Structure formats: C-alpha cells, structure tokens
Amino acid sequence: MTGKPTTNGKVSAKSRPGHTPIEGMDGVFSVAGKVSAGGMLSLVMIGEYQAAGKPLCTQSWNLSGLRGKPDSADKPKH
C-alpha cells in the first residue's frame, strides 16, 4: 500500500490491483482513518474483489486502538 502522511492526523493508502490467495480473484485494498491527539487510531479497511474484470464483492473492516510506540534504537550490549 502507498499513501502520504498528513499533518492533520488523517491516514489513507491504497494498494495496486493484485492477485488474492483464491485462484482467478484479484483485489484492491484501501485504508482510511485518523489518529487523534491522544494516540487513538481509527481505520476503515476496504477490500474490492473482482474476477475476469467483473466486480464480485466488497468487504470492509473497522479497526481501532492506541497507536504503538516505535521500537527504540538498538543499543550495543556489553
């Protein structure tokens, strides 16, 4: 997925069309949402599926939770 970060806390990204684990079915996936000042992440993920260029179905998932903290840089062990 590719997307651009924004300064207002909004998140969005979209994948290129690609194959799915189900033979003959392709999909495009996108995600959109926001990060609150308190670190709460709320996202909606959409999967659009097609076969032979014809739409099959669309699925959506709602996700929410606290934003994780980045891992600290590896420090040399003594």
C-alpha distances in whole Angstrom, upper triangle without the diagonal:
4,7,10,13,16,19,20,18,16,12,9,6,5,4,7,10,11,14,15,17,20,21,21,18,15,12,10,8,8,9,12,14,17,18,22,24,25,22,21,18,17,14,14,12,12,12,14,16,18,21,22,21,22,21,21,20,18,17,16,16,17,17,19,20,21,19,19,21,20,22,25,25,27,31,33,35,39
4,7,10,13,17,18,16,14,11,8,5,6,6,9,12,14,17,18,21,23,25,24,21,18,15,12,10,9,10,12,14,16,17,21,23,25,22,21,18,18,15,15,14,14,15,16,19,21,23,25,23,24,23,24,23,20,20,18,18,19,19,20,21,22,19,20,21,20,22,25,25,27,31,33,36,40
4,7,10,13,14,13,11,8,6,4,7,9,11,15,17,20,21,24,26,28,27,24,21,18,14,12,10,9,10,12,13,15,18,20,22,19,19,16,16,14,15,14,15,16,18,20,23,26,27,25,26,24,25,24,21,20,19,19,19,18,19,20,21,18,19,20,19,22,25,25,28,31,34,37,40
4,6,10,12,11,10,8,7,7,10,13,15,19,21,24,25,28,30,31,31,28,24,21,18,16,13,12,11,13,13,14,17,19,21,18,19,16,17,15,16,16,18,20,21,24,26,29,31,28,29,27,29,27,24,23,21,21,21,20,20,21,21,18,19,20,19,22,24,24,27,30,34,36,40
4,7,9,8,8,6,8,9,13,15,18,22,23,27,27,30,32,34,33,30,27,24,20,18,15,13,11,12,11,11,14,15,18,15,16,14,15,14,16,17,19,21,23,26,29,32,34,31,32,30,31,29,26,25,22,21,20,18,18,19,18,15,16,17,16,20,22,22,26,29,32,34,38
4,6,6,6,7,9,12,15,18,21,24,26,29,30,32,35,37,36,33,29,26,22,20,16,14,12,11,10,10,13,13,16,15,16,14,15,15,17,18,20,23,25,28,31,34,36,33,34,31,33,30,27,26,23,22,21,19,19,19,18,16,18,18,18,22,24,25,28,31,34,37,40
4,6,8,10,12,15,19,22,25,28,30,33,33,36,38,40,40,36,33,30,26,23,20,17,15,13,11,10,11,11,15,14,15,15,16,17,19,21,23,26,28,32,34,38,39,37,37,35,36,33,30,29,26,25,22,21,20,20,18,16,18,18,18,22,23,25,28,31,34,37,40
4,6,9,12,15,19,22,25,28,30,33,33,36,38,40,39,36,33,29,26,23,19,16,13,11,8,9,9,10,13,13,14,13,14,15,17,20,22,25,27,31,34,37,39,36,37,34,35,32,28,27,24,23,20,19,18,18,17,15,18,19,20,24,25,27,31,33,37,39,42
4,7,10,13,17,20,24,26,28,31,30,33,35,37,37,34,31,27,24,21,17,14,11,8,5,5,7,8,11,10,10,9,10,12,15,17,19,23,25,29,32,35,37,35,35,32,33,30,26,25,21,20,17,16,14,15,14,12,15,16,17,21,23,25,28,31,34,37,40
4,7,10,14,17,21,23,25,28,28,30,32,35,34,30,27,24,20,17,14,11,8,6,4,6,9,11,14,12,12,10,10,10,12,14,16,19,22,25,28,32,34,31,31,28,29,26,23,21,18,17,15,14,14,15,15,13,16,18,19,22,25,27,30,33,36,38,42
4,7,11,14,17,20,22,24,24,27,29,31,31,27,24,21,17,14,11,8,5,5,5,7,11,13,15,13,12,9,9,8,10,11,14,17,19,22,25,29,31,28,29,26,27,24,20,19,16,15,14,13,13,14,14,12,15,17,17,21,23,25,28,31,35,37,40
4,7,11,14,16,19,21,21,24,26,28,27,24,21,17,14,11,7,5,4,7,8,11,15,17,19,16,16,12,11,9,10,10,11,14,16,19,22,25,27,25,25,23,24,21,18,17,15,14,14,14,15,17,17,15,18,20,20,23,26,27,30,33,36,39,42
4,7,10,13,15,18,18,21,23,25,24,21,18,15,11,9,6,5,7,10,12,14,18,20,22,19,18,15,14,11,11,10,11,12,14,17,20,23,25,22,23,21,22,20,17,16,14,15,15,15,16,18,19,17,19,21,20,23,26,27,29,33,36,38,42
4,7,9,12,15,15,19,20,22,21,18,14,11,7,6,4,6,9,12,15,18,21,24,25,22,21,18,16,13,12,10,9,10,11,14,16,19,21,19,20,18,19,17,15,15,14,15,16,16,19,21,22,20,21,24,23,26,29,29,32,35,38,40,44
4,6,8,11,12,16,17,19,18,15,12,9,6,5,6,9,12,16,18,20,24,27,28,25,24,20,19,15,14,11,11,10,11,12,14,17,19,17,18,17,18,17,15,15,15,16,18,18,20,22,24,22,23,25,24,26,29,30,31,35,37,39,43
4,6,10,12,16,17,18,16,14,10,8,6,8,9,13,15,19,22,24,28,30,32,28,27,24,23,19,18,14,13,12,11,12,13,15,16,14,17,16,17,17,16,17,17,19,21,21,24,26,28,26,26,28,27,29,32,32,34,37,40,42,45
4,7,10,13,14,14,13,11,7,6,5,8,11,14,17,21,24,27,30,33,34,31,30,26,24,21,18,15,13,11,9,9,10,12,13,11,13,13,14,15,14,15,17,19,21,22,25,28,30,28,29,31,30,32,35,35,36,40,42,44,48
4,7,10,11,12,11,9,5,6,7,9,12,16,19,23,26,28,32,34,35,32,30,27,25,22,20,16,14,11,11,10,10,11,12,12,14,14,15,15,15,16,17,19,22,23,26,28,30,28,29,31,30,31,34,34,35,39,41,43,46
4,7,8,8,8,6,4,6,9,11,15,18,22,25,28,30,34,37,37,34,32,28,27,23,21,17,16,12,12,10,10,10,12,12,14,14,14,15,15,16,18,20,23,24,27,29,31,30,30,32,31,32,35,36,36,40,42,43,47
4,5,7,8,6,5,6,9,11,15,17,21,24,27,29,33,36,36,32,30,27,25,22,20,16,14,11,11,9,10,10,13,14,15,14,13,13,14,14,16,17,21,21,25,27,29,28,28,31,30,31,35,35,36,40,42,43,46
4,6,9,8,9,10,13,14,18,20,24,26,29,31,34,37,37,34,32,28,27,24,22,18,17,13,14,12,13,13,15,17,18,17,15,15,16,16,18,19,22,23,26,28,30,29,29,32,31,32,35,36,36,40,41,42,46
4,6,6,8,10,14,15,19,21,25,28,31,33,36,40,39,36,34,30,29,25,23,19,17,14,14,10,11,10,13,15,15,15,12,13,15,15,18,19,23,24,28,30,33,32,32,35,34,35,39,39,40,43,45,46,49
4,6,8,11,15,17,21,24,28,31,34,36,39,43,42,39,37,34,32,28,26,22,20,16,15,12,11,9,11,14,15,15,13,15,17,18,21,23,26,28,31,33,36,35,35,38,37,38,41,42,42,45,47,48,51
4,7,10,14,17,20,24,27,30,34,36,39,43,43,40,38,34,32,28,26,22,19,16,14,10,9,6,7,10,11,12,11,14,16,18,21,23,27,28,32,34,37,36,36,39,38,39,43,43,44,47,49,50,54
4,7,11,13,17,20,23,27,30,32,36,39,39,36,34,30,28,25,22,18,16,12,10,7,6,5,8,9,10,10,9,11,12,14,17,19,23,25,28,31,34,33,33,36,35,37,40,41,42,45,47,48,52
4,7,10,14,17,21,24,27,30,33,37,37,34,32,28,26,23,20,16,14,10,8,6,5,6,8,9,10,10,10,11,12,13,16,18,22,23,27,29,32,31,31,34,33,34,38,38,39,43,45,47,50
4,7,10,13,17,20,24,26,30,33,34,30,28,25,23,19,16,13,10,7,5,4,6,9,11,10,11,10,10,10,9,11,13,15,18,20,23,26,28,27,28,31,30,32,35,36,37,41,43,45,49
4,7,11,14,17,21,23,27,30,31,28,26,22,20,17,14,11,8,6,5,7,9,12,14,12,13,11,12,11,10,11,12,14,17,18,21,24,26,25,26,29,28,30,34,34,36,40,42,44,48
4,7,11,14,17,20,23,26,27,24,22,18,17,13,11,7,6,5,6,9,12,15,17,16,16,14,14,12,10,10,10,11,14,15,18,20,22,21,22,25,25,27,31,32,33,37,40,41,45
4,7,10,14,17,20,23,24,21,20,16,14,10,8,6,5,7,9,12,15,18,20,18,19,16,17,14,11,11,10,11,12,13,16,18,20,19,21,23,23,26,29,31,33,36,39,41,45
4,7,10,13,16,20,20,18,16,12,10,7,6,4,6,9,12,15,18,22,24,22,22,19,19,17,13,12,9,9,10,10,12,15,17,16,18,20,21,24,27,28,31,34,37,39,43
4,7,10,14,17,18,16,14,11,8,6,6,7,9,12,14,18,21,25,27,25,24,21,22,19,15,14,11,11,10,10,12,14,16,15,17,20,21,24,27,29,32,35,38,40,44
4,7,10,13,15,13,11,8,5,4,6,9,11,15,18,21,24,28,31,28,28,25,25,22,18,16,13,12,10,9,9,12,13,12,16,18,20,23,26,28,31,34,38,39,43
4,6,10,11,10,8,6,6,7,10,12,15,19,21,25,28,32,34,32,32,28,29,26,22,20,16,15,12,11,10,11,11,11,14,16,18,22,24,27,30,32,36,38,41
4,7,8,6,6,5,7,9,12,15,18,21,24,28,31,34,37,35,35,32,32,28,25,23,19,17,14,12,10,10,9,8,11,13,15,19,21,24,27,30,33,35,38
4,5,5,5,7,8,11,15,18,21,24,27,31,34,38,40,38,38,34,34,31,27,25,21,19,16,14,11,11,9,9,13,14,17,21,23,25,29,31,35,36,39
4,5,7,10,12,15,19,21,25,28,31,34,38,41,44,41,41,38,38,35,31,29,25,23,20,17,14,13,11,10,13,14,17,20,21,24,28,30,33,35,38
4,6,9,12,15,19,22,25,28,32,35,38,42,44,42,42,39,39,35,32,29,25,22,19,16,13,11,8,9,12,13,16,19,20,24,27,29,32,34,37
4,6,10,13,17,19,22,25,29,32,35,39,41,40,39,36,36,33,29,26,23,20,17,14,11,8,6,5,8,10,13,16,18,21,24,26,30,31,35
4,7,10,14,16,20,23,26,29,33,36,39,37,37,34,33,30,26,23,20,17,13,11,7,6,4,6,9,12,15,18,21,24,27,29,33,34,37
4,7,10,13,16,19,23,26,29,33,36,34,33,30,30,26,23,20,17,14,11,8,5,5,6,6,9,12,15,18,21,24,26,29,33,34,37
4,7,10,14,17,20,23,27,30,33,31,31,27,27,23,20,17,13,11,8,6,4,7,9,9,13,16,18,21,24,27,30,33,36,37,41
4,6,10,13,16,20,23,27,30,28,27,24,23,20,16,14,10,8,6,5,6,9,11,11,14,17,19,22,25,28,30,33,37,38,42
4,7,10,13,16,20,23,26,24,24,20,20,16,13,10,7,6,5,6,9,12,15,15,18,21,22,25,29,31,33,36,40,41,45
4,7,10,13,17,20,23,22,21,18,17,14,11,8,6,5,7,8,11,14,17,16,18,22,22,25,29,30,32,36,39,40,44
4,7,10,13,17,20,18,17,14,14,11,7,6,4,7,9,11,15,18,21,20,22,25,26,28,32,34,35,39,42,43,47
4,6,10,13,17,15,14,11,11,8,6,5,6,9,12,14,17,20,23,23,24,27,28,30,33,35,36,40,43,44,48
4,7,11,13,12,11,8,8,6,5,7,9,12,15,17,21,24,27,26,28,31,31,33,37,38,39,43,46,47,51
4,7,10,9,9,6,6,5,6,8,11,14,18,20,24,27,29,29,30,33,33,35,38,40,41,45,47,48,52
4,7,6,5,4,5,7,9,12,15,18,22,24,27,30,33,32,34,37,36,38,42,42,44,47,50,51,55
4,5,5,7,7,10,12,15,18,21,25,27,31,34,36,36,37,39,39,40,44,45,46,49,51,53,56
4,6,9,10,13,16,19,22,25,28,30,34,37,39,38,39,42,41,43,46,47,48,51,53,55,58
4,7,9,12,14,17,20,23,27,29,32,35,38,37,38,41,40,42,45,46,47,51,53,55,58
4,6,10,12,16,19,22,26,28,32,35,38,37,38,41,41,43,46,47,49,52,55,56,60
4,6,8,12,15,19,22,25,28,31,34,34,35,38,38,41,44,45,47,50,53,54,58
4,7,10,14,17,21,23,27,30,33,33,35,38,38,40,44,45,46,50,52,53,57
4,7,10,14,17,20,24,27,30,30,32,35,36,38,41,43,44,48,50,52,55
4,7,10,14,17,20,24,27,27,29,32,33,35,38,40,42,45,48,49,53
4,7,10,13,17,20,24,24,26,29,30,32,36,38,39,43,45,46,50
4,7,10,13,17,20,21,23,26,27,30,33,35,37,41,44,45,48
4,6,10,13,17,18,20,23,24,27,30,33,34,38,41,42,45
4,7,11,14,15,18,21,23,26,29,32,34,37,40,41,44
4,7,10,12,14,18,19,22,25,28,30,33,36,37,41
4,7,9,12,15,18,20,24,27,29,32,35,36,39
4,6,9,12,15,18,21,24,26,29,32,33,36
4,6,9,13,15,18,21,24,26,30,30,34
4,7,10,13,15,18,21,24,27,28,32
4,7,9,12,15,18,20,24,25,28
4,6,9,12,15,17,21,22,25
4,6,9,12,15,18,20,23
4,6,8,11,15,16,20
4,6,8,12,14,17
4,6,10,12,16
4,7,9,12
4,6,9
4,7
4
